[in-house]
Amino acid sequence: MSRGLQRFSSFAQSLRDGLLSLGPVLLPLIALLVAAYVWIKPEPPRSVRLATGPEGSSYALFGRRYADQLKAQGITVELVATAGSAENLQLLRQGGADAGFVRGGTDEFSDEDEASLLSLGSLFYEPLWVFYRQTPATLKAPPSGLPALARLRLNVDTPGSGVPALMQRLFKANRLDIERLDLQHLAPEQAVDALLAGRLDAIVLAQASQSRFVRRLLRAPGIALLDLAQADAYSRRFGFLSSVTLPRGVADLAADLPAHDVQLVALTTALLVRADTHPALRELFADAAVKLHGEVGWFNRARDFPNTRTSELPVGPEGEQAINGTPPFYKRWLPFWLGNLLQRMGLVIGGLLVLLLPLSRVVPPLYQWRVRRRVFRWYALLRDVEERAEGPEPAADTAELLKTLDQLDQRVNRVAVPLSYAGELYALRNHIHAVRKRILARAAAPPG
């Protein structure tokens, strides 16, 4: 049992020596690593604000889906309900939101916007849906352009949605006097109810195909969708517009809804973030966008969205990587927090490893010095005994010197060193034995 304890003590002492020898090297590296961690801040905030849209809109629907995606990674998404795209952009500019859905053509972006905002890619089409009540006249000759709306009670959504400003540009292109139009600015839900109740003749919605308002009106009796014959011309005149086709039967094959192809113009909605939003949060949003918007839709094929081709603002590296790149191998196998830590701190860790190579050369000499020091420290006491033994009257204190040597020998016997350094320990014990023999020899010699 004592031999086992002695071995364990030797192992523990060797381990302690090794750790203490590494200390002068590891402590500065750990200090640098901690300083880099504090400066880089690899861990993202645990909450983020996402500007969505009015309740029931496609923005609100997608906002909840993004919240579910980020919740799986421990991030809480605070959904900020707004009037729509224009208000979302204003919140992003003012710092009231970290991310938001912004429709193309909502506003002209300034140099300041390009410096403070980033795009994570275009997500989906938002067609301009113009629904109108059918009358005997429209049944006989369905309208095919915006000028046909000039005599109707028309709702163009709330100012915060950005639709009124867009429609003003389109009306102006058709040489329609805005002042003479009967325009109203109800929210989508109130506008749909007013149209079905007959209080409005037509409404304009800028919504994705997933919007419940759009799907409700497509099935509503007595309500028709404007077929915009000049859709290609609008897309040529306004760069933020695209000409799209709502295919026959895409909404309901069994009911053949719609009954024919419908030409529409569509805007492209992008996910914008503030440039000061944590990169890890931007990465999570970009990854969620690929999962949520990569499927086939009414106006697009699979993997048409998200894309970086139609972005009005610079696309952030996180969006570029998620949409057009391949994720690093470690992100496919490691948890998000660990993969994010490696990505943010990888350069620092690599630099410290490079710095560790030359510094590691001092570890073996330090370890050797610590082990040998446990042996050599007793030579000072041994030398003192030897000097006293060589004095003018050594016999007077022979007993005291021998007692000191016995105590020294006992202490040395308890010293534990690795086997590779056992030679120094046995040499010390031999030297103690030699001094004891000299003392005994001098004590036994006759006086003089």
QUIUR-V516922 format. One record per backbone hydrogen bond with DSSP energy under -1.0 kcal/mol. CO is the residue of the C=O (numbers start at 1). NH is the residue of the N-H. If there is no record, write none. Layout:
CO&NH  CO&NH
This chain:
1&5  2&6  3&7  4&8  5&9  6&10  7&11  8&12  9&13  10&14  11&15  12&16  13&17  14&18  15&19  16&20  17&21  18&22  19&23  22&25  22&26  23&27  25&29  26&30  27&31  28&32  29&33  30&34  31&35  32&36  33&37  34&38  35&39  36&40  37&41  46&76  48&78  49&98  49&99  50&80  51&101  54&57  57&61  58&62  59&63  60&64  61&65  62&66  63&67  64&68  65&69  66&70  67&71  68&72  70&73  70&75  71&74  76&48  78&50  80&52  84&88  85&89  86&90  87&91  88&92  89&93  90&94  91&96  98&274  99&51  100&272  102&270  103&106  110&114  111&115  112&116  113&117  116&275  118&273  119&316  121&271  122&307  124&269  126&267  127&207  129&205  130&226  131&203  132&224  135&139  136&140  137&141  144&229  145&148  146&149  147&150  149&152  153&201  153&202  154&184  155&204  158&161  159&162  160&87  162&166  163&167  164&168  165&169  166&170  167&171  168&172  169&173  170&174  171&176  172&175  177&180  178&181  181&183  182&154  184&156  187&191  188&192  189&193  190&194  191&195  192&196  193&197  194&199  194&200  201&133  202&155  203&131  205&129  208&211  211&215  212&216  213&217  214&218  220&223  222&134  224&132  227&229  228&231  230&234  231&235  232&236  233&237  234&238  238&241  242&266  244&264  246&262  247&250  252&257  257&251  257&252  258&249  262&246  263&228  264&244  265&128  266&242  267&126  268&104  269&123  270&102  271&120  272&100  273&118  274&277  278&282  279&283  280&284  281&285  282&286  283&287  284&288  285&289  286&290  287&291  288&292  289&293  294&303  300&297  301&304  307&122  314&119  316&320  317&321  318&322  319&323  320&324  321&325  330&334  335&339  336&340  337&341  338&342  339&343  340&344  341&345  342&346  345&349  346&350  347&351  348&352  349&353  350&354  351&355  352&356  353&357  355&359  356&360  358&361  359&362  360&363  362&366  363&367  364&368  365&369  366&370  367&371  368&372  369&373  372&376  373&377  375&378  376&379  378&382  379&383  380&384  381&385  382&386  383&387  384&388  385&389  386&390  388&391  395&398  397&401  398&402  399&403  400&404  401&405  402&406  403&407  404&408  405&409  406&410  407&411  408&412  409&413  412&415  418&421  419&422  422&426  423&427  424&428  425&429  426&430  427&431  428&432  429&433  430&434  431&435  432&436  433&437  434&438  435&439  436&440  437&441  438&442  439&443  440&444
